[in-house]
Amino acid sequence: MGIDDTDTVFQVVTNEQDQYSIWFADRAVPAGWAANGPAGTKQECLKHIERVWTDMRPRSVRERSA
């Protein structure tokens, strides 16, 4: 199982600052992160993140700017 294998299933995860990443679906999500989106191939997960993560600033920065 490698990071670029098409058989590897990933999970979209976010942290408390609303930042996105992907994580191996068959592993426990690291502390500070939560499953928050679809599971699928690396490409599918990255496409989802590209579609929904339109403001890459951390939540704390966005709140100060508002």
Secondary structure, 3 states (H helix, E strand, C coil): CCCCCCCCCEEEEEECCCCEEEEECCCCCCCCEEEEEEEECHHHHHHHHHHHCCCCCCHHHHHHHC
